[in-house]
Amino acid sequence: MPLPALLTKLNKEFEPYVTFLTMLTVIIVSTISIYNFVIRPRDLSVYVKRQEVSFPVSINEKYIKVYNYLVSSCKDTAVDSAAWETYRYLQNTNDYWKVTLHNETGRSIKGITLRVTNVSSLSAWAVNGNYLLDEEKETLMKSVGFRPKSGVIILNKIELLPPHMDITLYLWGKLPDLVLDQNLAVHYEDGDGHTGHEITVYGFKAFVCEYLYTFVFVIFLLFFLVYRRIIKKYRHVTP
């Protein structure tokens, strides 16, 4: 069959489906546009969680007695220093914060710097990541700096965050409410961190989320079959 005749035949066969294909194209383009500009996660998501730390008064009172005894009787300066650090931790720790950085992309993010301001005191900190080796954790721990006079905590800097991995900075002390782009800043080579959002669903909603793509495929297939049946019926009754 010559090509012009073949194209004419195909055009005639697909003519009833022009409306359907046009509508399908619009839906696909709209979905992609909404995903890219509204739903799609940013490159580096920042999740902040706070938990109040409250020690019983009796523990503080008992430790004061232990501390006073060590100061008066112990001659080991290392023990004295450890006792003082523990006492300072009990007195100055009101908040426990967890700041998690998650790479949402399929590429590594480089040169991440984290800064917290308006900090009254920092009692302790820790760094963890689901990809870090023990020596890498130690290196990051040592890179955390606190400037008491200016009240600034700096983690400078995380050289590499692999795709879909995360790293978490834990902070204990007296800290204000951490708000991204106010007293919490996260930067990297190509941009800034953005607030991450977590959604937890249960029951039927969780089932729908788990099989969302299957539902979309089934709905599309049913719509196509119904549309095709209507077209056949239209052809049958139309002279």
C-alpha positions in Angstrom: 0.0 0.0 0.0 1.4 3.4 -0.9 2.4 5.7 1.9 -0.2 8.4 1.2 -2.9 5.8 1.1 -1.6 4.3 4.4 -1.6 7.7 6.1 -5.1 8.4 4.9 -6.3 5.1 6.2 -4.6 5.6 9.6 -6.0 9.1 9.8 -9.5 7.8 9.2 -9.1 5.1 11.8 -7.8 7.4 14.5 -10.2 10.3 13.7 -12.8 9.2 16.3 -10.1 9.2 19.0 -8.8 12.7 18.3 -10.8 14.2 21.2 -9.6 11.4 23.5 -5.9 11.8 22.5 -6.1 15.6 22.8 -7.6 15.4 26.3 -5.0 12.7 27.3 -2.2 15.0 26.2 -3.6 17.9 28.1 -3.9 15.8 31.3 -0.3 14.5 30.9 1.2 17.9 30.3 -0.8 19.5 33.1 0.3 16.7 35.5 4.0 17.1 34.6 3.7 20.9 35.0 2.1 20.7 38.4 4.7 18.2 39.5 7.6 20.3 38.4 6.5 23.6 39.8 4.4 22.6 42.9 4.8 19.0 44.0 8.4 18.1 43.0 10.7 18.2 46.1 13.6 20.6 46.1 17.2 19.4 45.8 18.1 19.6 49.5 15.3 19.2 52.0 15.7 20.4 55.6 13.7 18.7 58.4 13.8 20.3 61.9 12.4 18.6 65.0 12.5 19.7 68.7 12.1 17.8 71.9 12.1 19.4 75.3 14.6 18.1 77.8 13.5 18.2 81.4 15.5 16.6 84.1 13.9 15.9 87.5 15.0 18.3 90.2 16.2 15.5 92.4 18.8 14.4 89.9 20.3 17.9 89.8 20.3 18.1 93.6 22.0 14.7 93.9 24.6 15.5 91.3 25.5 18.8 93.0 26.5 16.7 96.1 28.6 14.4 93.9 30.2 17.4 92.1 31.0 19.2 95.4 32.6 16.0 96.8 34.7 15.4 93.6 35.9 19.0 93.6 37.0 18.9 97.3 38.5 15.4 97.4 39.6 14.4 93.9 43.0 15.4 92.7 42.6 14.2 89.1 42.0 17.2 86.9 40.5 15.1 84.1 37.9 13.8 86.5 37.2 17.4 87.7 36.8 18.5 84.1 34.4 15.7 83.3 32.4 16.4 86.4 32.1 20.1 85.5 31.0 19.3 81.9 28.3 16.9 83.2 27.1 19.5 85.7 27.0 22.2 83.0 25.1 19.9 80.7 22.4 19.3 83.4 22.1 23.0 84.2 22.1 24.3 80.6 20.2 21.7 78.6 16.6 22.6 78.0 16.2 21.6 74.3 17.1 18.8 72.1 17.0 19.6 68.3 17.5 17.3 65.3 18.3 18.9 62.0 18.2 16.5 59.1 19.4 17.2 55.6 18.1 15.0 52.8 19.3 14.9 49.3 16.2 14.6 47.1 18.1 14.3 43.8 19.9 11.5 41.9 23.2 13.4 42.1 25.6 14.2 44.9 25.3 17.6 46.6 28.6 19.2 47.5 29.9 21.8 50.0 27.0 22.0 52.4 27.3 24.5 55.2 24.9 24.7 58.2 24.6 27.7 60.5 22.5 28.3 63.6 22.3 31.7 65.3 20.9 33.2 68.6 22.1 30.2 70.7 22.3 30.8 74.4 24.3 27.7 75.2 25.4 24.4 73.6 25.9 21.5 75.9 26.5 18.7 73.4 26.2 17.7 69.8 26.4 14.7 67.5 26.4 14.0 63.8 25.1 10.9 62.1 24.3 9.8 58.6 23.1 6.6 57.0 26.1 6.5 54.7 28.9 7.7 57.0 31.8 5.7 58.3 32.9 6.0 61.9 35.9 8.1 61.0 33.8 10.4 58.8 31.4 10.9 61.7 34.3 11.8 63.9 35.6 14.3 61.3 32.2 16.0 61.1 31.9 16.1 64.9 35.2 18.0 65.1 34.1 20.4 62.3 31.1 21.6 64.5 32.0 24.9 66.0 30.2 27.0 68.7 31.0 30.6 69.3 29.6 31.5 72.7 30.1 35.3 72.4 28.1 35.5 69.1 25.8 32.6 69.9 26.5 30.9 66.5 26.8 27.2 65.7 28.5 26.3 62.4 28.9 22.9 60.7 31.4 23.7 58.0 31.3 21.9 55.8 29.8 18.7 54.6 31.9 17.9 51.5 29.5 15.4 49.9 25.9 14.2 50.4 25.2 11.2 48.1 21.8 10.9 46.2 18.8 10.1 48.4 20.9 10.0 51.5 20.6 12.1 54.7 22.8 13.5 57.4 21.6 14.7 60.8 23.0 17.2 63.3 21.8 16.7 66.9 22.0 19.7 69.3 21.5 19.8 73.1 21.4 23.1 75.0 19.4 26.3 75.1 18.3 27.1 71.6 15.5 29.2 70.2 12.9 27.8 67.8 14.9 26.9 64.7 13.3 28.3 61.6 14.9 27.9 58.2 16.0 31.1 56.5 15.7 33.0 59.8 18.1 31.6 62.5 18.9 28.4 60.6 20.7 28.6 57.3 21.7 25.8 55.0 23.7 26.5 51.8 25.5 24.3 49.3 27.4 24.9 46.1 24.4 25.2 43.8 21.8 26.8 46.1 20.0 26.7 49.4 18.2 24.1 51.5 14.4 24.2 51.5 11.9 23.1 54.2 11.0 19.5 53.9 7.5 18.2 54.5 6.6 14.8 56.0 3.1 13.3 55.5 2.0 10.3 57.5 -1.2 8.4 56.3 -3.0 5.4 57.7 -5.6 2.9 56.7 -7.2 3.3 53.2 -5.2 6.5 52.4 -2.0 4.5 53.0 -3.3 1.8 50.7 -4.1 4.3 48.0 -0.6 5.9 48.3 1.0 2.5 48.1 -0.8 1.5 44.9 -1.3 5.0 43.4 0.2 4.2 40.0 -1.8 1.0 39.7 -5.0 2.9 40.4 -4.1 5.5 37.8 -3.3 2.8 35.2 -6.6 1.0 35.9 -8.6 4.2 35.7 -7.0 5.1 32.4 -7.6 1.7 31.0 -11.3 1.7 32.0 -11.7 5.2 30.5 -10.2 4.1 27.3 -12.4 1.0 27.0 -15.5 2.9 27.8 -14.6 5.6 25.3 -13.9 3.0 22.6 -17.2 1.3 23.3 -19.0 4.6 22.9 -17.3 5.3 19.6 -18.3 1.9 18.3 -21.8 2.4 19.3 -21.8 5.9 17.6 -20.5 4.3 14.4 -23.2 1.7 14.5 -26.1 4.1 14.9 -24.7 6.8 12.6 -25.7 6.3 8.9 
